[in-house]
């Protein structure tokens, strides 16, 4: 019988892993099922553009995976039983109550990613917008379209998402009063050159920066900061980090306090060898024994590593040992400006940085390359599909091959 591989989530990491596995393994040996709740691939790194009013071309998953041998299953994952090796999913059947079904797997790739994190701040969940996904970006887009000249937008969070969102909105809507509230100094992790350029662009776009302004409350028309001050906000956009999908924490997998699955260097669960986790859902260690940050820059090589490790273990091949490291941080600052901060392998800024229009072009190429990598998961290199090596069945399991 075929070895059943189920991939949960068709974001960057899940889609890349599914496609790469299909290129590595013979179709008669494996059945690869990709489960996703939405029919289209979402370019998450462009959600600030969508929110600011730009149109993104649809990318139907059915077209992306046509002819690959990957079975696309449009369903919402509601639970995972890693001891029984089953996944509970709900299909929308168009009428009546949705029906729950169980999918059995021999190898599971968990790539459910993350959503926004309100950090438990009072009022954030009720009053703030988020752009962690397409639905949130579209809601913010519709709300921004109703704002009149001079009304205020406050972006909470001075990380990469906050910087990109604030500059994108300010460039698209120069009639609005855009502000950013950061817990520390603006771009305090960047090199001096990077910080100077960031301040220059923010000044040019008329963005007000509130530094050392930890937001402790959100209301319909304002945010409150730790020092007791308030910042007017017709719209509050919350970008203070991400929280992983809660499903993994409800399983017997070894997870962190925040619910990320602990994996080894091949992205394999340290507690369940038939489970691999990639992207934001996984806690993987990088150079300097530091956890990889939640980002596309981390997720893509994690997907490569997991797919290659699964293929190697199934076929008796050599396990991958490519180091997971960083090279730069790519930040769009609207459509005409950008900042490429070069970093050490463990993600610390160095002096060198690329700025201006050239950096904007570089960032755009990176975004296009990330989407291209989903449909070209082997980076255009020739690959040779290998046959699965059959192994003795595990006790209590009807079908077993190498995990």
Secondary structure, DSSP 8 states (H G I E B T S, - for coil): --EEEEEE--SHHHHHHHHHHHHHB-TTTEEEEEEESSSB---GGGHHHHHTT------BHHHHTTTSSEEEEE-EEEEEETTTTEEEEEE--SSSS-EEEEEE-SEEEE---EEE--TT-BTHHHH-B--SSHHHHHHHHHHHHT--TT-EEEEE--SHHHHHHHHHHHHH-TTSEEEEE-SSSTTTTS-HHHHHHHHHHHHHHT-EEETT--EEEEETTEEEETTS-EEE-SEEEE-S-EEE-TTGGGSSS-B-TT--EEB-TTSBBSS-TTEEE-GGGEE-EEGGGEE--SSHHHHHHHHHHHHHHHHHHHHT-----------EEEEE-SSS-EEEEEE-TTS-EEEEEEEHHHHHHHHHHHHHHHHHHHH-TTTT-----B---B----TT-SS-B--
